[in-house]
Amino acid sequence: MKIRNCIIGLVLAVLLSSCATEFKLASKFVGSAKPRAAVYFPEEALVTLIPDAEGNYPNILDSLDQNAFLDIMYAAYAKELKMYGVDVYIPEDQDNVPVDSLNWLVVLSKVEIQGLYTDYVDRLFNFFDDYEYTVSLNTVNVASWFDCNDGQWLPTQFDEYNLMEDFDSYLTKVDADKTEYHYDITPLKMKDIYDYAVFLGKRYAGFTYNFMMNRYIESEMGKDQKNPRFKLRWDPSEEGFFFMEPEEGFIELK
């Protein structure tokens, strides 16, 4: 047992040592002089409705004030970036914005908000059988395109996320040979959509910071002809670094 524990400890030590460069650079980025970011969001979004197979249009966005949605998202974005130590400001001269490694320009160049129906496949089972039912749920899809500059324009960063109605489902036994499926949908309210704007603003802020941090790590390692073996994300609330999964963060558009 002692030999086994020693081997495990040795393997962990080697792994941590091999990861040291990325973590050291990430720590330097977080602990260095705090960056500033000039952030611009669009004045309006592209709002569209997509009908279902029968030609029915969702009405979930009928009361949406897109200006309020964007303003709420911007406020949440700026507030969350400050949690990461980034000072968000509005330049006095919008035609002369300083950009370098500590002065970022972040432009949300395009936002698309779609109202649509999502066919969600619900799977339930009891002791004898599996049941599969399709439920049509009102959905709000938001897609965003970000362009960032830290001395040069970087590849466009993209994110897309869905807000769907919630529902509960259950089975009841009618008789020995029949089971009935039941579900209750919790409709989306306008408050849910504006809360969604807050969620997206925070999400984009974290994505932006971690994108810039990983860019810094890649740039610094590149000076020694090395490439990062993974990406990291910083969580200011836990004051810790975590490995990023492939599906986390922005999608880089070529």
C-alpha positions as CSV (number, residue, x, y, z in Angstrom):
1,M,0.0,0.0,0.0
2,K,2.8,2.4,0.9
3,I,4.5,1.7,-2.5
4,R,1.2,2.3,-4.3
5,N,0.7,5.7,-2.5
6,C,4.2,6.7,-3.3
7,I,3.7,6.0,-7.0
8,I,0.4,7.9,-7.0
9,G,2.1,10.8,-5.2
10,L,5.0,10.8,-7.7
11,V,2.6,10.8,-10.7
12,L,0.6,13.7,-9.2
13,A,3.8,15.7,-8.6
14,V,5.0,15.2,-12.2
15,L,1.6,16.3,-13.5
16,L,1.6,19.4,-11.3
17,S,5.1,20.2,-12.3
18,S,4.3,19.9,-16.0
19,C,1.4,22.3,-15.5
20,A,3.4,24.8,-13.6
21,T,4.1,27.2,-16.5
22,E,0.5,27.7,-17.4
23,F,-0.5,28.2,-13.7
24,K,2.4,30.6,-13.0
25,L,1.5,32.8,-16.0
26,A,-2.2,32.7,-15.1
27,S,-1.3,33.8,-11.5
28,K,0.9,36.6,-12.9
29,F,-1.9,37.8,-15.2
30,V,-4.4,37.9,-12.3
31,G,-2.0,39.5,-9.9
32,S,-0.5,42.1,-12.3
33,A,-1.6,45.6,-12.9
34,K,-5.3,45.7,-13.4
35,P,-6.5,46.2,-17.0
36,R,-9.0,48.7,-18.3
37,A,-11.7,47.9,-20.9
38,A,-13.6,50.3,-23.1
39,V,-16.8,48.3,-23.8
40,Y,-19.3,49.0,-26.5
41,F,-22.6,47.2,-26.9
42,P,-24.9,47.7,-29.9
43,E,-27.8,50.1,-29.7
44,E,-30.2,47.4,-31.0
45,A,-30.4,43.7,-31.5
46,L,-31.8,41.7,-34.4
47,V,-35.0,40.1,-33.1
48,T,-36.7,37.4,-35.1
49,L,-39.5,34.8,-34.5
50,I,-39.2,31.3,-36.0
51,P,-42.5,29.4,-36.5
52,D,-43.0,25.7,-35.7
53,A,-43.8,23.0,-38.2
54,E,-47.5,24.1,-38.3
55,G,-46.6,27.7,-38.9
56,N,-47.3,29.0,-35.4
57,Y,-45.2,31.8,-34.2
58,P,-44.1,32.1,-30.5
59,N,-45.3,35.2,-28.7
60,I,-42.7,35.1,-26.0
61,L,-40.9,38.2,-27.3
62,D,-44.0,40.3,-28.0
63,S,-43.4,42.6,-25.0
64,L,-39.6,42.6,-25.1
65,D,-37.9,46.0,-24.8
66,Q,-34.7,45.2,-26.6
67,N,-33.1,48.5,-25.4
68,A,-33.8,47.5,-21.8
69,F,-32.5,44.0,-22.5
70,L,-29.2,45.3,-23.9
71,D,-28.8,47.9,-21.1
72,I,-29.4,45.3,-18.4
73,M,-26.9,43.0,-20.1
74,Y,-24.3,45.8,-20.4
75,A,-24.7,46.7,-16.7
76,A,-24.3,43.1,-15.6
77,Y,-21.3,42.7,-17.9
78,A,-19.5,45.7,-16.5
79,K,-20.3,44.8,-12.9
80,E,-19.0,41.3,-13.4
81,L,-15.8,42.4,-15.1
82,K,-15.1,44.6,-12.1
83,M,-15.3,41.5,-10.0
84,Y,-12.4,40.2,-12.1
85,G,-10.5,43.4,-11.4
86,V,-11.1,45.0,-14.8
87,D,-12.0,48.7,-14.8
88,V,-14.8,49.3,-17.4
89,Y,-15.0,52.9,-18.7
90,I,-16.4,55.0,-21.5
91,P,-13.6,56.9,-23.4
92,E,-13.8,60.6,-23.8
93,D,-12.8,60.4,-27.4
94,Q,-14.4,57.3,-29.1
95,D,-12.2,57.8,-32.1
96,N,-9.0,57.6,-30.1
97,V,-9.3,54.7,-27.7
98,P,-5.9,53.5,-26.3
99,V,-5.4,49.7,-26.8
100,D,-2.6,47.6,-25.5
101,S,-2.1,44.6,-23.1
102,L,-3.6,46.6,-20.2
103,N,-6.1,48.7,-22.2
104,W,-8.7,46.6,-23.9
105,L,-11.3,47.5,-26.4
106,V,-14.3,45.1,-26.3
107,V,-17.1,45.5,-28.9
108,L,-20.2,43.4,-28.9
109,S,-20.7,43.8,-32.6
110,K,-23.8,41.8,-33.1
111,V,-26.7,40.4,-31.0
112,E,-29.4,38.1,-32.3
113,I,-32.4,37.3,-30.2
114,Q,-34.7,34.6,-31.5
115,G,-38.1,33.4,-30.3
116,L,-38.7,29.8,-31.2
117,Y,-40.1,26.4,-30.1
118,T,-37.8,23.7,-29.0
119,D,-38.9,20.1,-29.2
120,Y,-37.5,18.6,-26.0
121,V,-37.4,14.8,-25.8
122,D,-38.5,13.7,-22.3
123,R,-37.5,10.2,-21.2
124,L,-39.1,8.5,-18.3
125,F,-39.1,4.9,-17.0
126,N,-40.6,2.7,-14.4
127,F,-39.7,-0.8,-13.3
128,F,-40.9,-2.4,-16.6
129,D,-40.9,0.0,-19.5
130,D,-39.2,3.1,-20.9
131,Y,-41.3,6.0,-22.2
132,E,-40.3,8.8,-24.5
133,Y,-42.4,11.9,-25.2
134,T,-41.6,15.1,-27.1
135,V,-42.7,18.4,-25.5
136,S,-42.6,21.7,-27.4
137,L,-41.2,24.5,-25.2
138,N,-41.0,28.2,-25.8
139,T,-37.4,29.2,-26.2
140,V,-35.4,32.4,-26.3
141,N,-32.1,32.0,-28.1
142,V,-29.4,34.7,-27.8
143,A,-26.3,34.7,-30.1
144,S,-23.5,37.2,-29.6
145,W,-20.4,38.2,-31.5
146,F,-17.5,39.9,-29.7
147,D,-14.5,41.6,-31.2
148,C,-11.6,42.4,-28.8
149,N,-8.5,44.5,-29.2
150,D,-5.5,44.4,-26.9
151,G,-3.2,46.1,-29.4
152,Q,-4.5,44.2,-32.3
153,W,-7.8,42.9,-33.4
154,L,-8.3,39.4,-32.3
155,P,-10.5,36.7,-33.9
156,T,-14.2,37.2,-33.4
157,Q,-15.5,35.3,-30.3
158,F,-19.0,33.8,-30.4
159,D,-21.5,32.5,-27.9
160,E,-25.0,31.1,-28.2
161,Y,-27.3,30.1,-25.4
162,N,-30.9,29.1,-24.9
163,L,-33.5,30.0,-22.2
164,M,-36.3,27.5,-22.2
165,E,-39.5,27.0,-20.3
166,D,-39.2,24.6,-17.4
167,F,-41.5,21.7,-16.9
168,D,-42.2,18.7,-14.7
169,S,-43.4,15.3,-15.9
170,Y,-44.6,12.1,-14.3
171,L,-46.4,8.8,-15.1
172,T,-49.6,7.5,-13.6
173,K,-50.8,3.9,-13.8
174,V,-54.3,3.8,-15.3
175,D,-54.6,0.0,-15.2
176,A,-52.4,-3.1,-15.6
177,D,-51.9,-2.4,-19.3
178,K,-52.0,1.4,-19.5
179,T,-49.8,4.2,-18.3
180,E,-50.5,7.9,-18.8
181,Y,-47.9,10.7,-19.3
182,H,-48.5,14.0,-17.6
183,Y,-46.5,17.3,-17.7
184,D,-46.8,20.8,-16.4
185,I,-45.1,23.7,-18.1
186,T,-43.9,26.7,-16.2
187,P,-44.3,29.6,-18.8
188,L,-41.5,32.1,-19.3
189,K,-42.4,35.5,-18.1
190,M,-40.8,38.8,-19.2
191,K,-39.0,39.0,-15.9
192,D,-37.3,35.7,-16.7
193,I,-36.0,37.2,-20.0
194,Y,-34.6,40.3,-18.3
195,D,-33.0,38.0,-15.6
196,Y,-31.6,36.1,-18.5
197,A,-29.9,39.3,-19.7
198,V,-28.2,39.6,-16.3
199,F,-27.1,35.9,-16.6
200,L,-25.7,36.5,-20.1
201,G,-23.8,39.7,-19.1
202,K,-22.1,37.8,-16.3
203,R,-21.4,34.9,-18.6
204,Y,-19.8,37.1,-21.3
205,A,-17.7,38.9,-18.7
206,G,-16.2,35.7,-17.5
207,F,-15.7,34.5,-21.0
208,T,-13.9,37.8,-21.9
209,Y,-11.6,37.7,-19.0
210,N,-10.6,34.1,-19.4
211,F,-10.1,34.6,-23.2
212,M,-7.7,37.5,-22.5
213,M,-5.9,35.5,-19.8
214,N,-5.4,32.5,-22.0
215,R,-4.2,34.7,-24.8
216,Y,-1.6,36.2,-22.4
217,I,-0.5,32.7,-21.4
218,E,-0.2,31.6,-25.1
219,S,1.7,34.8,-26.0
220,E,4.2,34.4,-23.1
221,M,4.8,30.7,-23.8
222,G,5.2,31.5,-27.5
223,K,8.3,33.5,-26.7
224,D,10.0,30.2,-25.8
225,Q,8.5,28.4,-28.8
226,K,6.0,26.6,-26.5
227,N,2.3,26.1,-26.7
228,P,-0.2,25.8,-23.8
229,R,-1.4,22.3,-23.2
230,F,-4.8,23.4,-21.9
231,K,-6.8,26.5,-21.1
232,L,-7.6,27.8,-17.6
233,R,-10.4,29.9,-16.1
234,W,-10.2,32.1,-13.1
235,D,-13.0,32.2,-10.6
236,P,-12.8,35.4,-8.5
237,S,-15.4,34.3,-6.0
238,E,-13.4,31.2,-5.1
239,E,-10.0,32.8,-5.9
240,G,-8.9,29.7,-7.8
241,F,-8.0,28.4,-11.2
242,F,-9.8,25.6,-13.0
243,F,-9.2,23.6,-16.1
244,M,-11.5,24.7,-18.9
245,E,-13.6,22.0,-20.7
246,P,-13.6,22.1,-24.5
247,E,-17.2,23.4,-24.5
248,E,-16.5,26.2,-22.0
249,G,-15.9,29.8,-23.0
250,F,-16.3,31.6,-26.4
251,I,-16.2,29.8,-29.7
252,E,-13.5,31.4,-31.9
253,L,-14.6,32.1,-35.4
254,K,-12.1,31.7,-38.2
